[in-house]
Amino acid sequence: MNVLTRYFNYRQSLIDQYIKGDMTKSEYLEKNLDAVLGLNIKPFKNIDTLEKGLFNYQYFNALAKESRQMSYDFSDREIKYEYMEKADYYYDKKDKATLKIIELLDYKGIEAYYIKVRSKNLKGKLFEIIINDYNNMILHSTNDYIAKRLKDNYILSDTEKKSIIDGYINQKY
C-alpha cells in the first residue's frame, strides 16, 4: 500500500470517528493536519493522477483551516491579518488542485451544487463537488472560476442543497 493510500485510509478512519462523535471538529482538523504533515511529502508540482490532486487538496485545505483558526487567536490586527492572508494563499492553492482534479476527470463522474450554510459570508458562494467514482469524495470551494467551469460543463446548478456533510459544514471550530 503506498503512502497516499495509507493517508486516505487513515483520513477515512478520522471521519468515521468524527461521525460517531468520538472526536470534535477541532480534533478532527488537528489530527488530519498532523497526518498530512506527518507524511513528509510536499505537495505535488505535477498533478497527473487523481490521488495526487486529492492529496494536494487535503494538504492545502488543512493548512488553510489551521491558518484561519490561528487568526482567531490574536487580537492584534496585524498578526490576525497575516494569518488570514496565509489562509487565503492556501485556499488559492487548494482551488488550483480542485480545478486540476475536475480537469483530470474531464468533468465526468462528478456533481456539484451550492450548499445551504448558516454563515452569511459563505451564503450563495460555497459549493460542494462530489467525486462519485472515488468513494464520493467531497470537495468544497467558493472560487468563481471553478464555478464558471462547472457551469459551462452543465455540472453546477444554482439551486442550493443541503450538504452531504451538513453537520460538519455548519459546525464552528
VEXROBA-419708 format. One line per field, with one value per residue (C-alpha): residue number from 0; residue in one letter; x, y, z. Coordinates in Angstrom, 2 decimals. Example, Ala and Ser with C-alpha at 12.3 -4.5 7.8 and 13.67 -1.06 7.14 Angstrom:
// VEXROBA-419708
pos <- 0_1
code <- a_s
c1 <- 12.30_13.67
c2 <- -4.50_-1.06
c3 <- 7.80_7.14
// end
This chain:
// VEXROBA-419708
pos <- 0_1_2_3_4_5_6_7_8_9_10_11_12_13_14_15_16_17_18_19_20_21_22_23_24_25_26_27_28_29_30_31_32_33_34_35_36_37_38_39_40_41_42_43_44_45_46_47_48_49_50_51_52_53_54_55_56_57_58_59_60_61_62_63_64_65_66_67_68_69_70_71_72_73_74_75_76_77_78_79_80_81_82_83_84_85_86_87_88_89_90_91_92_93_94_95_96_97_98_99_100_101_102_103_104_105_106_107_108_109_110_111_112_113_114_115_116_117_118_119_120_121_122_123_124_125_126_127_128_129_130_131_132_133_134_135_136_137_138_139_140_141_142_143_144_145_146_147_148_149_150_151_152_153_154_155_156_157_158_159_160_161_162_163_164_165_166_167_168_169_170_171_172
code <- m_n_v_l_t_r_y_f_n_y_r_q_s_l_i_d_q_y_i_k_g_d_m_t_k_s_e_y_l_e_k_n_l_d_a_v_l_g_l_n_i_k_p_f_k_n_i_d_t_l_e_k_g_l_f_n_y_q_y_f_n_a_l_a_k_e_s_r_q_m_s_y_d_f_s_d_r_e_i_k_y_e_y_m_e_k_a_d_y_y_y_d_k_k_d_k_a_t_l_k_i_i_e_l_l_d_y_k_g_i_e_a_y_y_i_k_v_r_s_k_n_l_k_g_k_l_f_e_i_i_i_n_d_y_n_n_m_i_l_h_s_t_n_d_y_i_a_k_r_l_k_d_n_y_i_l_s_d_t_e_k_k_s_i_i_d_g_y_i_n_q_k_y
c1 <- 0.00_1.50_1.77_-1.17_-3.47_-2.46_-3.16_-6.62_-7.47_-6.36_-8.32_-11.41_-10.93_-10.78_-14.00_-15.66_-14.59_-15.93_-19.26_-19.60_-18.99_-15.68_-13.95_-14.85_-14.45_-11.38_-9.84_-10.56_-8.94_-5.89_-5.38_-5.86_-3.28_-0.84_-1.42_-0.86_2.30_3.49_3.78_6.83_5.56_5.49_2.55_2.95_4.03_2.80_-0.70_-1.09_-3.27_-6.45_-4.70_-2.02_-4.68_-6.72_-3.62_-2.77_-6.39_-6.22_-2.75_-3.63_-7.11_-5.62_-3.06_-5.73_-8.03_-5.15_-4.16_-7.76_-8.11_-4.87_-6.13_-8.95_-6.41_-4.93_-6.44_-3.53_-4.88_-1.54_-0.93_-4.56_-4.24_-1.02_-2.78_-5.80_-3.52_-1.79_-5.17_-6.22_-2.96_-3.55_-7.19_-5.99_-3.58_-6.42_-8.59_-5.82_-5.77_-9.58_-9.51_-6.84_-8.90_-12.03_-9.96_-8.31_-11.81_-12.80_-15.88_-17.26_-18.42_-18.91_-21.82_-21.81_-24.27_-24.34_-24.92_-27.11_-24.92_-25.51_-22.55_-23.61_-20.15_-20.49_-24.17_-24.55_-20.79_-19.86_-20.44_-19.87_-18.28_-18.88_-16.50_-18.77_-16.13_-13.79_-15.83_-17.97_-15.02_-16.34_-14.60_-15.67_-14.89_-16.05_-13.88_-15.78_-13.63_-14.20_-17.93_-17.92_-16.09_-18.54_-21.50_-20.01_-19.91_-23.50_-22.48_-23.08_-26.63_-27.69_-30.07_-28.99_-29.00_-28.17_-24.56_-23.92_-21.86_-24.16_-23.41_-19.69_-20.01_-22.27_-20.41_-17.94_-14.50
c2 <- 0.00_3.32_6.33_8.20_5.20_4.85_8.55_8.37_5.24_6.99_10.10_7.94_6.47_10.03_10.89_7.75_8.74_12.26_10.94_8.61_11.56_10.19_13.45_17.08_19.01_20.75_17.41_16.02_19.04_18.83_15.09_15.48_18.30_16.15_13.26_15.41_16.98_13.70_12.09_14.26_14.69_18.09_18.97_17.63_20.12_17.88_16.64_13.81_11.47_11.91_10.78_13.45_16.10_14.94_14.92_18.49_19.49_17.96_19.37_22.96_22.72_21.56_24.39_26.96_25.86_25.95_29.47_30.66_29.18_30.81_34.20_33.95_33.55_37.02_40.39_42.25_43.26_42.91_39.36_38.42_39.82_37.83_34.59_35.48_36.22_32.90_31.13_32.82_31.75_28.11_28.24_29.51_26.56_24.21_25.67_25.07_21.42_21.30_22.64_20.12_17.29_18.15_18.60_15.18_13.72_15.59_16.84_13.28_11.34_14.48_16.52_19.99_22.33_25.32_24.36_25.78_27.38_29.36_31.64_34.93_35.22_31.88_32.07_31.75_31.23_27.84_24.87_21.17_18.91_15.17_12.79_9.79_7.33_7.96_6.92_10.04_12.26_15.70_18.93_22.49_25.81_29.39_30.06_31.90_30.48_26.89_27.63_29.03_25.99_23.66_25.66_25.72_21.92_21.72_20.33_23.13_24.30_27.47_25.51_25.29_21.87_20.60_19.43_15.72_16.67_19.45_18.88_19.29_22.25_24.25_23.49_26.08_25.04
c3 <- 0.00_-0.98_1.30_-0.26_0.08_3.74_4.30_2.70_4.72_7.93_6.97_6.48_9.97_11.35_9.52_10.93_14.45_13.95_12.63_15.64_17.95_19.20_18.32_17.80_14.56_16.01_16.99_13.52_11.84_14.12_13.54_9.79_9.71_11.70_9.29_6.18_7.57_9.09_5.67_4.96_1.40_-0.18_-2.40_-5.90_-8.56_-11.35_-10.62_-13.10_-11.02_-9.05_-5.86_-6.19_-6.78_-3.80_-1.60_-2.63_-1.94_1.56_2.24_1.39_2.92_6.23_6.25_5.29_8.10_10.60_9.49_9.65_13.14_14.25_13.06_15.64_18.44_18.07_18.84_17.22_13.79_12.02_13.24_12.56_9.02_8.39_9.30_7.16_4.20_4.73_4.84_1.59_-0.03_0.98_-0.14_-3.53_-3.77_-2.77_-5.53_-8.07_-7.00_-7.25_-10.79_-11.78_-10.28_-12.24_-15.40_-14.88_-14.56_-17.73_-15.84_-15.68_-12.64_-10.57_-9.38_-7.87_-6.20_-3.92_-0.31_2.41_5.05_8.21_7.52_5.96_4.35_2.55_1.59_-2.17_-2.56_-1.12_-3.37_-2.95_-5.54_-5.21_-6.98_-7.43_-8.61_-5.69_-2.66_-3.06_-2.14_-1.20_-2.15_-1.39_-2.99_-3.32_-6.37_-9.12_-11.91_-10.81_-10.52_-14.06_-15.45_-13.72_-15.05_-18.55_-18.39_-17.09_-13.70_-11.20_-10.76_-8.98_-6.77_-3.15_-1.48_1.94_2.11_2.41_5.47_6.68_10.36_9.70_7.34_9.61_12.83_14.04_15.17
// end
